[in-house]
């Protein structure tokens, strides 16, 4: 490919590869939004028509069902990328941690760049794809301890215990209510199993 259209990355997830003119053009397409600390920015289940860029302040992604904060996003960061990409409803709530100034980009405005500014469209799309991939990899890394724990549960910790024979189990049934004899039989079975394992 002649030349190198891939400039040095600037700060910010969505604008990482834009030059100054491209950033100005993209910013002109974005709406502005000011929110107060504690205000909900995005609601889980709502339509996801916009991608949100944090210009100043900080927002947090919240799993309201579990009552936990999944991520905090500061200036230059992006939220709402999953629904923006696939067009499905929002997956989590997002609320402002502090008074914040946000910008939002609609899918229609981004798609309008396909013909109007294809290079700008390509750069934003690549940055968005990198962001989704990075967060996917982050989610996989967060799941690794759980996967390791699940794998440990599937593998037996030691040799599988031997099962008593049918005759031995029937002998327990024949004892009726004589608990002392039943306990003696269980002890004998345990001793026999231990001897068998030890090869005696």
Helices and strands as residue ranges (DSSP letters): H 20-29, E 31-35, E 40-42, E 50-56, E 59-63, E 68-73, E 78-79, H 81-86, E 93-96, E 100-106, H 107-116, H 118-154, H 166-174, H 179-198
